[in-house]
Every structure is written in structure tokens, then in C-alpha cells.
Amino acid sequence: MGIAVMAAVMSLAVAVLPGRSETTIGQVAGAPPLRLAAGSSRLTAGDGCAASAGRVPLSGGVHVLVHDGVRRSYRLAVPADYDGRFSYPVVFDFHGFKADAALEDQRSRLGAAGAGRGFVVVTPDALGTPRRWNTLSEPGRADDVGFVGALLTDLASRFCLDGRRVYATGHSNGAEFAAALVCRSARFAAVAMVSSTFEARCPAGRAPATMAVHGTADPSVPYGGGVVAGSSTRVPAAPEVVRAYADRYGCDPTPLTTRPAAEIVTRRYVGCAGGGEVLFDTVLGGTHLWPASPEARRDPHDSPAGRTFDATGAILDFFTAHRAPRPVAG
């Protein structure tokens, strides 16, 4: 499903900005992705950072990390009150197919909203023309899982980060990649998918808290299942995918159903392995756009819920409620 959904989403390409800071990760091309054991590279288990005096954190803005000999850019947002004494949660936000980090930051507003709520927010750029994330880890394409691991390692050497509060989210192709990423790396406590409810299958014993936000009128990735726009690939219905997550993670089979806002239906599966949960926000009449994004608010085809539902705030609430039960190795 991943490749077809990537090709189905139409976005804009924005040029990468010059004049960025640059970090080189000394990894030989073709080597296995860098892995970070819990507690190493100064990731903490949720307390303070007594050894943080020598750290030189980056400022917010656009930066570059060299991974596998390739310059990889990312945007960084840092809480205004960050002082290096206490450990902070970190969230990675992945853009969709044909988009980039700048456009994702405009759509999700996670940089501003997340930093305002005490998160370090990282919004990386994918490679390729057009850009897309290597969700399926296809040989010969970018090692995106390794890149994210190397980036987290580098940031953990600069900031006091909480190893129990590392999260991933994204839109469309970025949502697919986020879901695959948290199954391939145990460094992530939770994931939130927007406009693509992807069937990632984690190894036995791994059950990250999982959230999905999907509009019922999505023309690109059909909410009720069917053919992905621009392809011949069929996808299952979003509620079926979410229910399968709940089954695999041992959650209570009957979800708690609420309506937190007009035309929003929330199904919450609790009692999952490791104290996690699976949460599904259905946006009635919502399209493929990130709910309440500037584009969604201007789109006459989107529903009132799609134009107003604060998906970003709901995702940050979900992440705030979940952390890894203990530091884990990647």
C-alpha cells in the first residue's frame, strides 16, 4: 500500500534553504542503521540531566545532518524555556509525498504548538524527486530509518531528551513512514497517523500506543477501503485497520466511543499490552487535508469538522498521555 498511497497524494515542493548548520554522522554507506541503546548518548529515563553542562544545543530553524554521505535537512523547534536541566519529550513530524518539512510545518503547526507545550519538534525532509519516505525500506533507496535514528542520536547529544517520550507522527506518506518506523525501532513510545491508516506490523511484544485521524471523504486514501487514487492498489477500510491494531496489541475488543466535537467520532481501545491504547478519530466529511490546517480551512470541499478539528492538539494530548514503560533498545 505504501508506494501507491505515496503516488496518490498531491502536494507542493518547496526549495531547501541555504545557510544551515551541519552535522556529520560518521557512518559508512551501506552499514546497518545506527542504533541507540537506552540511556546512551545521554537520553534519559525521564528525570533531569545532571551531565548536560557540556551540551551545545541547536537553535530553532533549519539544520543539516550528513548521513551515509548525504546531506539531510530538517527543521527544529525548541521550547522557549529549554535550559538543559530537565528532560524534554521529542516528536518527529514527517511530511507527505511531494511535500517537504517547511510545508509540513505550515500544515500541522506542530513546530509552534509542540514547542509551546514543551516538546522538541523535529520535522525532517525526505529525499527524492519528488520527495517521499522509504516506508517499505526498499533496497537502493534512502535509508530513512537509519537517518532518523542517527538524527535522534545527534539531538540526544545536544539536548536533554527523555528516552521514554519519543514520538512519531506524519501526514499521508509521512503517516505511513511513522507507523513503519515505530515498529522497526523500539525507541518510540507512540505514533499518530493523519490521512493514511497504514497496516504496520510490529514484532511480537512491541505495542506502541497508536492513533489515527482519517476523514470519511478522503479522495486519495479511501476511508471505507477501495482503490487508492492514481493507482490500482486496494486498501482496507480505515476502521478495519485500526481494529486490527487493537487485536494485535491485546486491547479490549469493544472500544469506548465518544463525540468530542461536532462531526468527530472517537473510538478508544484500552487495556492494551504495556498499558498502551489505540485511538481512532473519524472526521465526518473530512478530506485528505490535515484537519484545521490553513489549506483545510480554505477548502470549500472539506467539511466543517475537517476545517475546524484540532488534530494537532489531539495528537499532542495523546503523546502527553503515553510514554514507554521503561527505556528500551532500538
C-alpha positions as CSV (number, residue, x, y, z in Angstrom):
1,M,0.0,0.0,0.0
2,G,2.8,2.4,0.9
3,I,4.1,3.1,-2.6
4,A,0.6,3.6,-4.1
5,V,-0.5,6.0,-1.4
6,M,2.7,8.0,-1.9
7,A,1.9,8.4,-5.6
8,A,-1.7,9.3,-4.9
9,V,-1.1,12.4,-2.8
10,M,-0.7,15.8,-4.5
11,S,1.4,18.5,-2.7
12,L,3.9,21.3,-3.3
13,A,7.7,21.2,-3.5
14,V,9.5,23.9,-1.5
15,A,13.2,24.6,-2.0
16,V,15.6,23.8,0.8
17,L,17.0,26.9,2.5
18,P,20.7,27.7,2.4
19,G,22.8,28.7,5.4
20,R,22.1,25.9,7.8
21,S,24.1,24.3,10.5
22,E,25.6,20.9,9.5
23,T,26.5,17.8,11.5
24,T,28.2,14.8,10.1
25,I,27.5,11.3,11.4
26,G,30.4,9.1,10.7
27,Q,28.7,6.1,9.2
28,V,29.9,4.1,6.3
29,A,27.5,4.0,3.4
30,G,25.7,0.6,3.3
31,A,26.3,-0.1,7.0
32,P,23.4,-1.1,9.3
33,P,21.4,1.8,10.7
34,L,22.7,3.4,13.8
35,R,21.0,2.2,16.9
36,L,20.9,3.8,20.4
37,A,20.6,1.7,23.5
38,A,18.5,3.2,26.2
39,G,20.5,5.6,28.4
40,S,23.3,6.0,25.9
41,S,24.1,9.3,24.1
42,R,22.6,11.0,27.1
43,L,19.0,10.1,26.5
44,T,17.5,10.0,30.0
45,A,14.8,7.8,31.6
46,G,12.6,10.8,32.4
47,D,14.5,12.8,35.0
48,G,16.9,15.7,34.9
49,C,20.2,15.8,33.0
50,A,23.0,16.4,35.5
51,A,25.6,15.9,32.8
52,S,24.1,18.5,30.5
53,A,26.6,21.3,31.1
54,G,28.8,20.3,28.2
55,R,25.9,20.2,25.7
56,V,25.6,22.8,23.0
57,P,22.0,22.7,21.8
58,L,21.0,23.9,18.4
59,S,18.8,26.9,17.9
60,G,15.4,26.5,16.2
61,G,15.4,26.6,12.5
62,V,16.7,24.6,9.5
63,H,19.7,22.3,10.1
64,V,21.6,19.6,8.1
65,L,22.9,16.2,9.2
66,V,25.1,14.2,6.9
67,H,24.0,10.6,6.9
68,D,25.5,7.9,4.6
69,G,27.4,10.7,2.9
70,V,24.2,12.6,2.0
71,R,23.2,16.0,3.4
72,R,19.8,15.6,5.1
73,S,17.9,18.7,6.1
74,Y,15.4,19.1,9.0
75,R,13.6,21.8,10.8
76,L,13.8,22.1,14.6
77,A,11.6,23.8,17.1
78,V,12.7,24.1,20.7
79,P,10.6,25.1,23.8
80,A,11.3,28.7,24.8
81,D,12.0,27.7,28.4
82,Y,14.6,24.9,27.5
83,D,17.6,25.2,29.8
84,G,19.1,21.7,29.7
85,R,18.3,20.8,33.2
86,F,15.2,18.7,32.7
87,S,14.5,16.0,30.1
88,Y,12.1,17.0,27.3
89,P,9.9,14.9,25.1
90,V,10.6,14.9,21.3
91,V,8.3,14.4,18.4
92,F,9.2,13.7,14.8
93,D,6.7,15.0,12.2
94,F,7.0,13.5,8.7
95,H,5.6,15.3,5.6
96,G,3.6,13.7,2.8
97,F,4.5,12.7,-0.7
98,K,5.8,15.7,-2.9
99,A,5.8,17.9,0.2
100,D,8.7,19.0,2.4
101,A,9.4,19.9,6.0
102,A,8.5,23.6,5.5
103,L,5.1,22.7,4.1
104,E,4.5,20.1,6.8
105,D,5.3,22.7,9.4
106,Q,2.7,25.0,7.9
107,R,0.1,22.3,7.7
108,S,0.4,20.6,11.1
109,R,1.7,23.6,13.0
110,L,3.4,21.1,15.3
111,G,6.6,23.2,15.5
112,A,4.8,26.1,17.2
113,A,2.2,24.1,19.0
114,G,4.5,21.3,20.2
115,A,7.3,23.7,21.4
116,G,4.6,25.7,23.1
117,R,3.7,22.6,25.1
118,G,7.2,21.6,26.0
119,F,8.1,19.3,23.1
120,V,11.3,19.4,21.0
121,V,9.8,19.1,17.5
122,V,11.8,17.7,14.6
123,T,10.5,17.9,11.0
124,P,12.8,16.2,8.6
125,D,12.9,16.3,4.8
126,A,12.7,13.1,2.7
127,L,14.9,12.6,-0.4
128,G,13.9,12.0,-4.0
129,T,12.3,14.0,-6.8
130,P,9.5,14.2,-5.8
131,R,10.3,13.7,-2.1
132,R,8.9,10.6,-0.5
133,W,9.7,8.4,2.6
134,N,11.1,4.9,2.0
135,T,8.3,3.3,4.1
136,L,9.0,-0.2,2.9
137,S,12.8,0.1,3.3
138,E,13.3,-0.7,-0.4
139,P,16.9,-1.6,-1.2
140,G,18.7,1.1,-3.2
141,R,16.6,3.9,-1.8
142,A,17.3,6.2,1.1
143,D,17.9,4.6,4.5
144,D,15.3,6.8,6.2
145,V,15.0,4.6,9.3
146,G,18.8,4.9,9.8
147,F,18.7,8.6,9.1
148,V,16.0,9.2,11.8
149,G,18.0,7.0,14.2
150,A,21.2,9.0,13.5
151,L,19.3,12.3,13.9
152,L,17.8,11.3,17.2
153,T,21.3,10.2,18.4
154,D,22.8,13.5,17.4
155,L,20.0,15.5,19.0
156,A,20.3,13.5,22.2
157,S,23.9,14.5,22.4
158,R,22.9,18.2,22.2
159,F,19.6,18.3,24.2
160,C,18.3,16.8,27.4
161,L,15.8,14.4,25.9
162,D,13.5,11.9,27.6
163,G,14.1,8.4,26.2
164,R,10.7,7.4,27.4
165,R,8.9,10.2,25.5
166,V,9.9,9.9,21.8
167,Y,7.1,10.1,19.3
168,A,6.4,10.0,15.6
169,T,3.6,11.5,13.5
170,G,3.0,12.4,9.9
171,H,0.7,13.1,7.1
172,S,-0.2,10.6,4.3
173,N,3.1,9.1,3.1
174,G,4.6,10.6,6.3
175,A,2.0,8.8,8.4
176,E,2.8,5.5,6.7
177,F,6.5,6.0,7.4
178,A,5.9,7.0,11.0
179,A,3.8,3.8,11.5
180,A,6.5,1.6,10.0
181,L,9.3,3.5,11.9
182,V,7.8,2.8,15.4
183,C,7.6,-0.9,14.5
184,R,11.2,-1.0,13.3
185,S,12.7,1.0,16.2
186,A,11.7,0.5,19.8
187,R,12.9,4.0,20.7
188,F,9.4,5.4,20.0
189,A,6.6,5.3,22.6
190,A,3.7,6.3,20.4
191,V,2.7,7.1,16.8
192,A,-0.1,9.2,15.3
193,M,-1.2,8.8,11.6
194,V,-3.0,11.5,9.7
195,S,-4.8,10.8,6.4
196,S,-3.4,7.4,5.9
197,T,-4.2,4.5,8.3
198,F,-1.3,2.2,7.5
199,E,-1.1,-1.5,8.3
200,A,2.3,-1.7,10.1
201,R,3.0,-4.9,11.9
202,C,5.3,-4.7,14.9
203,P,7.4,-7.6,16.2
204,A,5.8,-9.7,18.9
205,G,5.9,-7.9,22.2
206,R,6.1,-4.4,20.8
207,A,2.8,-2.4,21.0
208,P,3.4,1.3,20.8
209,A,0.4,3.5,21.6
210,T,-1.3,4.1,18.2
211,M,-3.5,6.9,17.0
212,A,-5.1,7.6,13.6
213,V,-7.0,10.6,12.2
214,H,-8.9,9.9,9.0
215,G,-11.6,11.8,7.0
216,T,-14.6,9.9,5.7
217,A,-14.5,11.8,2.4
218,D,-10.8,11.3,1.8
219,P,-10.5,11.1,-2.1
220,S,-6.9,9.8,-2.0
221,V,-6.9,7.1,0.6
222,P,-10.5,5.9,0.9
223,Y,-11.7,5.8,4.5
224,G,-14.1,2.9,3.6
225,G,-11.4,1.0,1.7
226,G,-11.0,0.7,-2.1
227,V,-8.6,1.8,-4.8
228,V,-6.0,4.5,-3.9
229,A,-6.3,7.5,-6.2
230,G,-3.9,7.3,-9.1
231,S,-3.2,3.6,-8.7
232,S,-4.6,0.1,-8.9
233,T,-3.8,-0.7,-5.3
234,R,-6.7,-1.5,-3.0
235,V,-6.6,-0.7,0.7
236,P,-8.8,-2.0,3.5
237,A,-11.2,0.3,5.4
238,A,-9.6,2.5,8.0
239,P,-11.8,1.2,10.9
240,E,-10.7,-2.3,10.0
241,V,-7.0,-1.4,10.1
242,V,-7.4,0.3,13.5
243,R,-9.4,-2.6,14.8
244,A,-6.6,-4.9,13.7
245,Y,-4.0,-2.9,15.6
246,A,-6.2,-3.3,18.7
247,D,-6.4,-7.0,18.2
248,R,-2.7,-7.4,17.7
249,Y,-1.9,-5.3,20.8
250,G,-4.3,-7.3,23.0
251,C,-6.7,-4.3,23.7
252,D,-10.2,-4.7,25.0
253,P,-12.3,-5.7,21.9
254,T,-15.0,-3.1,22.5
255,P,-13.9,0.5,22.0
256,L,-15.1,3.4,24.1
257,T,-16.9,5.7,21.7
258,T,-17.3,9.4,22.2
259,R,-18.0,12.6,20.2
260,P,-15.5,15.2,21.5
261,A,-16.7,17.7,18.9
262,A,-19.3,18.1,16.2
263,E,-18.8,15.5,13.4
264,I,-15.9,13.9,15.2
265,V,-16.3,10.3,16.4
266,T,-13.5,8.9,18.7
267,R,-13.1,5.2,19.2
268,R,-10.7,4.4,22.0
269,Y,-9.4,0.8,22.6
270,V,-7.9,0.5,26.1
271,G,-6.4,-2.3,28.1
272,C,-3.7,-2.8,25.5
273,A,-0.3,-4.5,26.1
274,G,2.1,-2.4,28.1
275,G,-0.5,0.0,29.2
276,G,-1.0,1.5,25.7
277,E,-4.1,2.2,23.8
278,V,-5.3,2.5,20.2
279,L,-7.3,5.7,19.4
280,F,-9.2,6.5,16.2
281,D,-10.6,9.9,15.4
282,T,-13.0,9.8,12.5
283,V,-13.6,13.2,10.8
284,L,-17.0,13.1,9.2
285,G,-16.8,14.6,5.7
286,G,-13.1,15.2,6.2
287,T,-10.9,15.1,3.1
288,H,-7.2,14.2,2.7
289,L,-6.0,17.5,4.2
290,W,-4.6,17.8,7.7
291,P,-7.7,18.8,9.7
292,A,-7.7,22.6,10.6
293,S,-4.7,23.2,8.5
294,P,-4.6,26.5,6.6
295,E,-5.5,24.5,3.4
296,A,-8.4,22.7,5.1
297,R,-9.8,26.0,6.4
298,R,-9.8,27.4,2.9
299,D,-11.1,24.3,1.1
300,P,-14.8,24.5,0.3
301,H,-14.9,20.8,-0.3
302,D,-13.9,20.0,3.3
303,S,-16.5,19.5,6.0
304,P,-16.9,21.8,9.0
305,A,-15.2,19.2,11.1
306,G,-12.3,18.9,8.6
307,R,-11.9,22.7,8.7
308,T,-12.0,23.1,12.5
309,F,-11.0,19.8,14.3
310,D,-7.7,20.5,16.1
311,A,-6.0,17.2,15.1
312,T,-2.6,18.7,16.2
313,G,-3.8,19.4,19.7
314,A,-5.4,15.9,19.9
315,I,-2.1,14.3,18.8
316,L,-0.1,16.2,21.4
317,D,-2.7,15.2,24.1
318,F,-2.3,11.6,23.0
319,F,1.5,11.8,23.2
320,T,1.4,13.5,26.5
321,A,-0.6,10.6,27.9
322,H,1.9,7.9,26.8
323,R,5.4,7.1,27.5
324,A,7.5,3.9,27.1
325,P,7.1,1.8,30.3
326,R,10.9,1.6,30.6
327,P,13.9,2.7,28.5
328,V,14.3,0.3,25.5
329,A,17.0,-0.5,23.0
330,G,16.4,0.2,19.3
